[in-house]
Amino acid sequence: MPKNKKDSKIKERWGGISHLIPNNKRIIGIALKEHPVLMILMAIVTVASSIIPFLQSGIVAVIINKLVGDIAGANLFFPILILIGISVLPQLLGYIYSYFDKRTYLLMMNVFELMFAKKQSELEIKDLEDPSFQDTIERARENFYVMNNLLDGQFNFLRNIVGLVVASVVLITFSPMIFLVVFIGTIPSFWVETRYGTGEWSIWAAKSEERRRFSDLRRRFMFLSEIIELKIFQNANNFVNRMRRLLGDFEKEQTKNENTRLIGNLISFTISLISIGFAIFWAIKQVTIGSIEVGTMTFLLYAITNFNGSFSAFLLTIASQLKHSRYVTDILTVIDKVPQNTRTEYKKIDPDKTPMIVFENIWFKYPGTEEYVLKDFSLTIEPNERIAIVGVNGSGKTTLVKLLARFYQPTKGRILIDGIDLQDVAIDDWYEKLSILFQDYAVYNFPVKEGIALGNSKKGLNEDKVKNAAILSDSNIFIEKWKKQYEQMIGKEFTDGVEPSKGQAQKLALARSFYRNPKILILDEPTASVDAEAEAKIFEGLEALHREQTMILISHRFGTVRNADKICVIKDGIISELGTHEELLEERGTYARLFHKQAKGYK
């Protein structure tokens, strides 16, 4: 193996160990904060269940010694009574621990799930669009359950350590040499598990993009519309074969790792067996030479086998924890992701006023790219103005909206809101003024009225406003035809749920934007999936909206933007034309050419 590759593997292995302790401290800290009494009770039960077997073995040794020494005069009543009492405790403690363990799993899973979900909602869009960070999120999502596994491992650690300490005291008391022999016999297991136990995470990490591809392919078999297309285009076998190849590659790497691990385990097992055999032979020998009694020998044998078992379990727990810790590191990386903008003090904007928006010499390129999407872009949007942004695909229209939504910061230049740099405005204050309907809109599997009211959930559900928003979006027509109308559940996977068409889903999303009643309404291709008649009715509704609101409309359909106060034509990241519909037609430029071309298509 080349030296740099070998060094990389060593760094990876010990890097996992360096993460184990802080990750464990973090998880147990969260658990103690959320449910301290439950954690303490579990620790007490764990310690008790580790000590009791030694008490049982010790009492049995006393009884055997009495029987072998003087069976006739032996007073065994109290030892036997104690033995009977202690013998039922492991089962009782097992029931209690199982109950606590289940409670912990359910409670902490809720804690971890909500913590992870909240953090994802707080992440910046540019982070969510970053491929490298997407890999980390994907691994975190797919292995989220290991948070509880790592927590459960803390109690396994405690159980094994208590067993090791008691067994070590017993062995060292009788013979330090035997303690050393048994200890050395368990070391190979640790080496094997730490060497190969983290291999699974390494394979997953190295193949994150392949796993993301697999998830994308698998998703095609989860939704009816996708399955229908697979059938019609006869691509089902194609996609299954792609999945098979990806799974095969992953399985090949896993199998190679597990085969090597098995060989190592068999070798370490053989070494451990030899050390245990030697220790047992020594203990029996001590009885034959009269150094110890028979009962004492049984106690010593129990300590030998328990030490071996506890130490092996301890090492296996470490190996398991190392593997789980790598996944937990991914999860904590997401949870600990700190936004670049950590400011706490911002300038105030008037919450009741529709502001002036000024794009001032904006240059922008996406992270990791060299090509500018917007180039020295300057535009003023007056309060309550209706402005349309048009242009061919890739001209920079949606990028402009992303900057206005503060998903990204301009590379150069600034956006001013009533003269204040947008970066100096608190994001929550800014979002209070905004409503944006992107081309990729969400479909919520809630009752219709709840889904529409999500446009402004802070102010609760107002049924009159829901119905008014539905009318403006032209969604009231099909809603009132549904069996339960505004109580109708969306989503076929739910009881009595319906699956809206793409056009219906877009109208519901549009209704959600209208329900918000923002100061600035941004619509990115809001009627891309609806028919011409419905589109005309929707824009009639938009025209009827009060004028104390700025509207920014992005559309490929030039007929829908003709009534805008101002039309901005973007070409290659710059403003090529700006004016009213009539003014741009007179210029006979790009807008006029595309408008007449589209109009000709409708004749």
C-alpha positions, 0 to 999 in steps of 0.5 A, a space after each residue: 500500500 502506498 505510504 500516503 494511502 496508508 497514512 490516510 487510512 490511519 488518520 481516518 481510523 484515529 480521526 474516528 476515535 477523536 470524534 467519539 468522546 466529544 460526540 458521546 459527551 454531546 449526546 449524553 448532554 442533550 439526553 440529561 438536559 431533556 430527561 435527567 431523571 430517566 437517564 439517572 434511573 437507567 444508569 442505576 439499573 445498569 450498574 446494579 445489573 452489572 454487579 449482581 452476577 458477581 454477587 450470585 457467583 460469590 454466594 454460590 462459591 460460599 455454598 460450594 465451599 461449605 458443602 465440600 468442607 463439611 456438608 453435615 455441619 454447614 449452615 446453608 439456610 441464609 446463603 441459599 435464601 440470599 441466593 434465591 433473592 438475588 437470582 430473581 433480580 436480574 430478570 426484574 432489572 431486565 424488565 425495568 431496563 427494557 421499559 426505560 430503554 424504550 421510553 428513552 428511545 421514543 423520547 429522544 428520537 422525538 428530540 433528535 428529529 425535531 432538532 434536526 428538522 428545525 436546523 434544516 429549516 434554518 440553513 441557508 439556501 446556498 448551503 442546501 444547494 452545495 453538493 458537498 454539504 448535500 452529501 453530508 445531509 444525505 448521510 445524516 438523513 439516512 442514518 438518523 437512527 444512530 443518534 439513539 444507538 450512540 446514546 444506548 451505547 453509553 449504558 453498554 459502556 457503563 455496564 461493561 466498565 463495571 463488569 471489567 472493574 469488578 472482574 479485574 479486582 477479583 483476578 488481580 487479587 488472586 493472580 496479576 499474571 492471570 489478569 495480564 494473560 486474559 487482558 492480552 488475549 482480548 486486545 486483538 478484538 479491539 484491533 480488528 474492530 477499530 480497523 474495520 468497524 469504521 469501514 462501512 461509514 467510509 464506504 458510505 462517505 466515499 459513495 455519497 453521490 452514488 447513494 444520492 443517485 440511487 435515492 433519486 432512482 428509487 423515488 421514481 417508483 414512489 409516485 404514480 405520475 413517475 411510474 406511469 411515465 416509466 411504463 409509457 416510455 418502457 424505462 422501468 427495466 432501465 431504471 431497475 438495472 441502474 439501481 442494481 448496478 449502484 447497489 452491486 457496487 456498494 455491496 461489493 465494497 461492503 462485502 470486501 470489508 466484511 470478509 477481511 473483518 471476518 478473518 480478523 475476528 476468527 484470528 482474534 477469537 483463537 487468541 482469546 480462546 488460548 488465553 482463556 484456556 490457559 487461565 482456566 487450566 491455571 485455576 483448576 491447577 490451584 485446586 489440585 495443589 490445595 491453594 484454593 477451594 473448589 467454590 473459590 475456583 468457580 468464582 474465579 472461573 466466572 471472573 475470568 470468563 466475565 472479564 473476557 466477555 466484558 472486555 470483548 463487549 467493551 471493545 465491540 461497543 467501542 467499535 460499534 460506537 466508532 461507526 455510529 459516531 462517524 454518522 453522528 458527526 455528519 448529523 452534528 455537522 448539520 445541526 452545528 452549521 452556523 449561518 455566515 450572517 450571525 449579526 444580532 443588530 439590524 436596521 429597522 424598516 417600516 413594517 406597514 410601508 411598501 418599500 422602494 427596491 433598488 438593485 444597484 450595480 449588481 454582479 452575481 455568480 454562484 459559489 464555485 463558478 466563474 461565470 457571472 449570471 447578473 452583470 452590473 444590473 441596476 433597476 428601481 422598483 417603485 412602491 406599489 408598482 407592477 413590474 414584469 421580468 421577462 427573458 429567455 431561460 438562463 437569462 438571470 430572472 430567477 437568480 434576481 428573485 433569489 437575491 431579493 429573497 436573500 438566498 444569496 448575497 450579491 458578489 458585487 453591488 447591493 440591494 437597497 430597501 428604502 435606502 437600507 442595504 438588504 444585508 442590514 435588514 433582519 431576515 424575519 423582518 424582510 420575510 414579513 413583507 414577502 410572498 414568493 411563488 417559485 416554479 418549484 412550489 410545495 404541495 402540502 398534504 393538509 385539508 385545503 383550507 389549512 394548506 391555503 392558510 399556511 400562507 400566513 400561519 402566524 395569524 391563524 386560519 380565516 375562512 373568509 380570507 381562504 375563500 377569497 384567496 381561492 377565488 383570486 387564484 381560480 382554485 375555488 372552481 375545483 375546490 367546490 366540486 370536491 366532496 368535502 370542499 375546503 375540508 378536503 384532504 390533499 394526498 391520495 395516501 391519506 384517508 379520503 384524500 385527492 391528488 390535485 392535477 399539476 394545474 390545480 396544485 399550482 392554483 392552490 400554491 397561488 392561493 397560498 401566496 394571495 392569502 399572505 397579503 404581502 407588501 411585495 408579491 413575487 410570482 415566478 411563472 405563476 400560471 405555467 401549468 394552467 390553461 389559457 382561460 384560467 390564466 386570464 381569470 387569474 390575471 384579472 384577479 391580480 389586476 383587481 388586487 389593491 395597489 398598496 402592494 408591489 408585484 414582481 411577475 416573471 413569465 415566459 408568456 408575453 401576453 400575461 405581462 402586457 398590463 404591467 406598469 413596467 416591463 424589464 427584459 433581461 438578456 445575458 444578465 443585463 437589462 436590454 430593454 425597459 418600459 411599458 408594453 407599448 413603449 417596448 413594441 415601438 422599440 421593435 427590439 427583443 420584446 417586440 420580436 418575441 411578443 409577435 412570435 408568441 402572438 402569431 402562435 395563438 392565431 
